[in-house]
Amino acid sequence: MSKRHVKTGVLLAVGAVSLYLLLPSLLTVFSAWRSLDHLHWVYAVLVLACEAASFVCLWALDRIALHTRAWFSVAAAQLSGNAVGRLLPGGGATATAFTVSMLRRAGVDTGEATAAFGASTALQIATTLALPVFALPAIIGGAPVDHSLATAAYLGIGVLALVVAAGIAAFAFDEPLEVAGRALQWLLNKTVRRRRPVRGLPEELLADRDFIRKTLGSRWAAALLAAVGNTGFDYLALLAALKAVGANPQPSLVLLAYTSAELLALIPFTPGGLGFVEAGLVGTLTLAGVHASDAVTATLLYRIVSYWLPIPAGGVAYVLFRRRYDGVRDFRTESAASPISSAPGSATVKSSKR
């Protein structure tokens, strides 16, 4: 038996055990479906609008990475791959492979698509990982203390603005990544016991940055804004879900709840962090001052829109894509594609929306 099959079997076993252990949390969230009748539906619709805007930002990022003006092909392939990644083992890696195969049918070179999605996903993950770093001062300080979702929105926008500024600095200069790499390397060597100390992390960060910048080309700033917009609208969707249940939690802890959910969604044991996100989000929202039943309802609404609704949407997108591209048609006819360099090494994509 090959190492690949062994690894797949281990991941499936761990995923099954994880879902079994998290099943009570999932059942608690799903059992709150009757409480959806009592939502403020204006804000429930706003959840849907914000999540749709988040997906549009993701498609914009993928278009930049693929160097194309086409919307339909990119959106349909991403939605289809996203649905497959949430139904089949492998999560984000399965989703990306399926998306690449669909774009190949539309005339996109497999190597170019793989490199593009590698850069796109790396930028998404970097944004996700940077979010708790810049949110940490507000979370630790607990300010502001007034229970206002408007304040939570302003706080989140401020943190995202810092992420944009840090991203621009990282793309434009080497020093920020060198400092961050040395700090992370020191932290790993001091806190995690290992046979061999971590070395060369700053150089690896610079190499990854150079690959992303080369792949995105001159539009890296627009790609950075699209990645931050993807996260920002998703955060606003959570705030709208809380407003829909009438909650007014502590803003800094709402930010903690969201950043925790984003990190939990990266756990590869279950697709999109299924189970982990629900359990973590309910717990942190309760900590933020949301009544337990409201926290469950808000989590259910948020996950229905952000996780479950894109699955049937992906099925519809796949049917429309096949109808359009079953005949002889070249993706280049609706795009301004340019060659994209191949990714250094193999890219394993782990993304909640890939």
ZIBEL-V717514 format. One record per pair of residues at least 6 apart in sequence whose ideal C-beta (glycine too) atoms are under 8 Angstrom apart, sorted by the first residue. I is the first residue (numbers start at 1). GAP is how many residues later the second one is. D is the distance in Angstrom with one decimal. If there is no record, write none. Layout:
<<I;GAP;D> <I;GAP;D>>
This chain:
<<8;81;7.0> <8;82;7.7> <11;78;7.0> <11;79;7.9> <11;257;7.0> <11;258;7.0> <12;77;5.5> <14;255;5.0> <15;74;7.1> <15;254;4.8> <15;255;5.3> <18;251;4.5> <18;252;5.6> <18;257;6.3> <18;258;7.3> <19;7;7.8> <19;251;6.0> <19;255;7.2> <19;256;5.6> <22;248;7.8> <22;253;3.3> <22;254;6.6> <22;256;7.5> <22;257;5.7> <23;252;7.5> <25;250;6.4> <25;253;5.5> <25;254;3.8> <25;257;6.9> <26;248;7.6> <26;249;5.4> <26;252;5.7> <26;253;8.0> <28;254;7.4> <28;268;6.2> <29;249;4.8> <29;253;6.7> <29;267;5.7> <29;270;5.6> <29;271;5.1> <29;274;7.1> <30;270;7.0> <32;261;7.2> <32;264;4.5> <32;265;5.0> <32;268;5.1> <33;267;6.7> <35;210;7.9> <35;258;6.9> <35;261;7.7> <35;262;4.5> <35;265;7.9> <36;8;7.9> <36;261;6.9> <36;264;7.1> <36;265;6.7> <38;207;8.0> <39;205;4.5> <39;206;6.5> <39;258;7.5> <39;262;6.8> <40;203;6.8> <40;204;5.0> <40;205;7.8> <40;206;6.8> <41;203;7.6> <43;197;4.9> <43;198;7.5> <43;200;4.4> <43;201;3.8> <44;196;7.6> <44;197;7.7> <44;200;4.7> <44;257;6.3> <46;191;8.0> <46;194;4.2> <46;197;7.7> <46;198;7.8> <47;190;4.9> <47;193;4.4> <47;194;5.1> <47;197;6.6> <47;254;6.1> <47;255;6.7> <47;258;5.1> <48;257;5.4> <48;261;7.8> <50;183;4.8> <50;184;7.3> <50;186;4.5> <50;187;3.9> <50;190;5.8> <51;182;7.0> <51;183;6.7> <51;186;4.6> <51;254;4.8> <51;255;5.3> <51;258;7.9> <53;176;7.5> <53;180;4.2> <54;175;7.4> <54;176;5.2> <54;177;7.7> <54;178;7.8> <54;179;3.8> <54;180;4.5> <54;183;6.7> <54;252;7.8> <54;299;7.8> <55;20;7.8> <55;23;7.8> <55;24;7.7> <55;175;7.9> <55;255;7.3> <55;298;7.0> <57;169;4.8> <57;170;7.5> <57;172;3.7> <57;173;4.1> <57;175;8.0> <57;176;6.4> <58;20;6.6> <58;66;7.7> <58;168;7.4> <58;172;4.8> <58;295;5.7> <59;12;6.6> <59;15;5.3> <59;16;4.7> <59;19;6.1> <60;162;7.7> <60;166;4.3> <60;169;7.7> <61;59;5.3> <61;62;6.9> <61;63;7.4> <61;162;5.5> <61;165;3.9> <61;166;5.5> <61;169;6.7> <62;12;5.0> <62;16;6.1> <62;54;7.0> <62;55;7.1> <62;58;5.4> <63;6;7.0> <63;7;7.0> <63;8;7.1> <63;11;5.3> <64;152;5.9> <64;155;4.9> <64;158;5.9> <64;159;4.5> <64;162;6.7> <65;51;3.8> <65;52;6.9> <65;54;5.2> <65;55;4.4> <65;150;6.2> <65;151;6.0> <65;158;6.8> <65;275;7.7> <66;8;6.6> <66;37;7.8> <66;42;6.9> <66;46;7.3> <66;47;6.9> <66;50;4.7> <66;269;7.5> <66;271;6.6> <66;274;7.4> <67;49;7.8> <67;150;6.8> <67;268;7.6> <67;269;6.8> <67;270;5.1> <67;271;4.6> <67;273;6.5> <68;6;6.8> <68;263;7.4> <68;266;7.8> <68;267;3.4> <68;268;6.5> <68;269;5.1> <69;265;7.2> <69;266;5.6> <69;267;5.5> <70;261;6.8> <70;264;4.6> <70;265;4.6> <72;248;8.0> <72;249;8.0> <72;252;7.3> <72;262;7.9> <73;30;6.7> <73;33;5.1> <73;248;7.4> <73;252;7.8> <73;258;5.8> <73;261;7.2> <73;262;7.8> <74;29;8.0> <75;242;7.0> <76;26;7.5> <76;241;4.1> <76;242;7.1> <76;244;6.0> <76;245;4.1> <76;248;8.0> <77;22;4.7> <77;25;4.2> <77;26;5.2> <77;29;7.5> <77;240;7.9> <77;244;6.7> <78;21;6.0> <78;275;7.7> <78;276;7.4> <79;231;6.3> <79;234;5.5> <79;235;4.3> <79;238;3.9> <79;239;7.8> <80;18;6.6> <80;19;6.9> <80;22;5.9> <80;234;4.8> <80;235;7.7> <80;237;5.1> <80;238;4.1> <80;241;6.4> <81;14;4.2> <81;15;6.4> <81;16;7.9> <81;17;4.4> <81;18;3.2> <81;21;6.9> <81;233;7.5> <81;273;6.6> <82;13;5.7> <82;228;5.6> <82;229;7.8> <82;232;5.5> <82;271;5.9> <82;272;6.4> <83;227;6.6> <83;228;4.6> <83;229;7.7> <83;230;7.4> <83;231;2.7> <83;232;6.1> <83;234;7.9> <83;235;7.4> <84;10;6.1> <84;11;5.8> <84;14;4.5> <84;230;7.2> <85;6;5.5> <85;7;5.8> <85;8;7.9> <85;9;5.0> <85;10;2.7> <85;11;7.7> <85;13;7.2> <85;186;5.8> <85;187;7.6> <85;269;6.4> <86;9;7.7> <86;185;4.4> <86;186;5.7> <86;188;7.6> <86;221;7.2> <86;224;7.9> <86;225;5.7> <87;184;7.5> <87;224;6.9> <88;6;5.2> <90;7;7.8> <91;177;5.7> <91;179;7.5> <91;180;4.6> <91;181;7.1> <91;259;6.6> <92;29;7.3> <92;176;7.4> <92;256;7.9> <92;257;4.7> <92;258;4.2> <92;259;4.8> <92;260;7.8> <92;262;4.7> <93;255;5.5> <93;256;5.7> <93;257;7.2> <95;254;7.3> <95;256;7.6> <95;259;4.7> <96;18;7.7> <96;21;5.3> <96;25;7.3> <96;251;7.9> <96;253;4.1> <96;255;7.9> <96;258;5.6> <99;14;7.6> <99;18;6.8> <99;255;7.3> <100;8;8.0> <100;10;5.8> <100;13;4.5> <100;14;5.7> <100;17;6.8> <102;216;7.7> <102;219;6.2> <103;10;4.9> <103;228;6.9> <104;6;5.3> <104;9;7.1> <105;216;8.0> <105;220;5.3> <106;215;7.8> <106;219;5.0> <106;223;7.1> <106;224;7.8> <106;225;4.0> <107;222;7.3> <107;223;4.2> <107;224;3.7> <107;225;5.9> <108;223;5.2> <108;229;7.3> <111;229;7.8> <111;231;5.0> <112;225;7.7> <112;227;6.8> <112;228;4.2> <112;230;7.9> <114;228;7.4> <114;229;6.3> <114;233;6.3> <115;100;5.6> <115;225;5.0> <115;226;6.1> <115;227;5.2> <115;228;4.4> <115;232;7.6> <116;99;6.3> <116;224;5.5> <117;230;7.4> <117;232;6.1> <117;237;7.3> <118;93;7.8> <118;97;7.5> <118;225;4.3> <118;229;3.5> <118;231;6.8> <119;92;6.6> <119;93;4.6> <119;96;3.8> <119;97;6.0> <119;224;7.5> <120;103;7.6> <120;107;8.0> <121;226;7.6> <121;228;4.5> <121;229;7.4> <121;230;4.9> <121;233;5.9> <122;86;6.3> <122;89;7.9> <122;90;5.6> <122;225;7.9> <123;89;6.0> <123;93;7.9> <123;100;6.3> <123;101;6.9> <123;104;4.7> <124;103;5.5> <124;106;6.7> <124;107;7.9> <124;227;5.5> <124;229;7.8> <124;230;7.9> <125;141;7.1> <125;225;7.1> <125;226;6.9> <126;41;7.5> <126;101;7.9> <127;36;6.1> <127;40;7.4> <127;100;4.8> <127;101;5.9> <127;103;7.7> <127;104;5.5> <128;103;6.8> <128;134;4.9> <128;135;7.0> <128;138;6.7> <129;134;7.8> <130;33;5.0> <130;36;6.2> <130;37;7.5> <131;28;6.7> <131;29;7.8> <131;32;6.3> <131;100;6.6> <131;128;5.1> <131;131;6.3> <132;7;8.0> <132;127;4.3> <132;128;8.0> <132;130;8.0> <132;131;6.8> <134;25;5.0> <134;28;4.4> <134;29;5.8> <134;32;7.1> <135;24;4.9> <135;120;5.0> <135;121;7.2> <135;124;5.4> <138;17;5.9> <138;21;7.0> <138;114;4.8> <138;117;6.2> <139;113;5.3> <139;114;7.2> <139;116;6.2> <139;117;4.8> <139;120;7.9> <141;111;7.1> <142;108;7.2> <142;110;5.3> <142;111;7.8> <143;109;6.4> <144;7;5.3> <144;11;7.2> <144;107;5.8> <144;108;7.2> <145;105;6.6> <146;105;7.6> <147;101;4.2> <147;102;6.1> <147;103;5.8> <147;104;7.6> <147;142;6.4> <148;100;6.5> <148;103;6.6> <149;90;5.2> <149;93;6.0> <149;94;5.5> <149;98;7.8> <149;99;6.4> <149;100;7.8> <149;102;7.5> <149;105;7.5> <151;100;4.6> <152;87;5.8> <152;97;7.5> <152;99;3.6> <152;102;4.5> <152;103;6.8> <153;83;6.6> <153;86;5.7> <155;96;5.0> <155;97;6.7> <155;100;5.9> <156;76;7.1> <156;79;4.9> <156;80;7.6> <156;83;7.6> <156;98;8.0> <156;99;6.0> <156;102;7.4> <157;75;7.1> <159;96;6.7> <160;68;5.3> <160;71;6.8> <160;72;5.0> <160;75;7.7> <163;65;5.7> <163;68;7.9> <164;60;6.5> <164;61;6.8> <164;64;5.3> <166;10;6.9> <167;57;4.6> <167;60;7.9> <167;61;7.3> <168;53;6.8> <168;56;6.8> <169;7;4.7> <170;6;5.1> <170;7;5.3> <170;10;8.0> <170;39;6.2> <171;38;6.8> <171;42;5.9> <171;49;5.5> <171;50;7.4> <171;53;7.0> <174;32;6.0> <177;25;6.6> <177;28;4.6> <177;29;5.6> <177;32;5.9> <178;24;4.6> <178;27;7.8> <178;28;7.1> <180;22;7.9> <180;25;6.8> <181;20;4.5> <181;21;3.1> <181;22;7.6> <181;23;7.3> <181;24;4.5> <181;25;7.6> <182;19;7.5> <182;20;5.6> <184;17;6.0> <185;13;5.1> <185;14;7.4> <185;16;4.1> <185;17;7.0> <188;10;4.9> <188;13;7.8> <189;8;4.7> <189;9;5.6> <207;137;7.0> <211;130;7.8> <211;132;6.5> <211;133;5.8> <212;8;7.3> <213;7;5.3> <214;127;5.8> <215;125;5.8> <215;126;6.4> <215;128;7.7> <216;7;4.8> <217;121;7.7> <230;123;7.4> <231;31;7.3> <234;72;6.6> <235;23;5.3> <237;65;6.3> <237;68;6.5> <237;69;6.3> <238;16;7.5> <238;19;7.5> <238;20;5.5> <238;23;7.7> <238;60;7.7> <238;64;5.3> <239;15;7.0> <241;57;4.5> <241;58;7.7> <241;60;4.5> <241;61;4.2> <241;64;7.8> <242;7;6.6> <242;12;7.0> <242;43;7.5> <242;48;6.8> <242;52;7.9> <242;56;5.0> <244;54;7.1> <244;57;6.1> <245;45;7.9> <245;49;4.4> <245;52;5.0> <245;53;4.9> <245;56;7.5> <246;48;7.0> <247;38;7.7> <247;42;8.0> <247;43;4.5> <247;44;7.2> <247;47;4.9> <247;48;7.6> <247;51;6.4> <248;41;7.7> <249;36;6.6> <249;39;3.8> <249;40;4.4> <249;41;4.8> <250;38;5.2> <250;39;5.2> <253;31;6.9> <253;34;6.0> <253;35;3.4> <253;36;7.0> <254;31;7.5> <254;34;5.4> <256;28;5.7> <256;31;7.7> <256;32;7.1> <257;23;7.9> <257;24;5.9> <257;27;3.7> <257;28;5.0> <257;30;7.7> <257;31;5.8> <260;20;5.1> <260;21;7.3> <260;24;5.2> <261;12;7.7> <261;16;5.0> <261;19;5.9> <261;20;4.8> <261;23;7.6> <262;90;7.6> <264;9;4.6> <264;12;4.2> <264;13;4.9> <264;16;4.7> <264;17;8.0> <265;7;5.7> <265;8;3.8> <265;11;7.6> <265;12;5.4> <265;87;3.9> <266;7;6.8> <266;84;5.8> <266;86;7.1> <267;6;5.0> <267;9;5.2> <268;82;5.7> <269;7;7.7> <270;6;6.6> <272;35;5.7> <272;80;4.9> <272;81;8.0> <273;79;6.7> <274;33;7.3> <277;26;6.9> <277;30;7.8> <278;21;5.9> <278;25;6.3> <281;14;7.7> <281;18;4.7> <281;21;7.4> <281;22;7.9> <282;10;7.8> <282;13;5.0> <282;14;5.7> <282;17;5.1> <285;10;3.9> <285;13;6.4> <285;14;6.8> <286;6;5.5> <286;9;4.8> <290;8;6.9> <310;43;7.7> <331;6;7.2>>
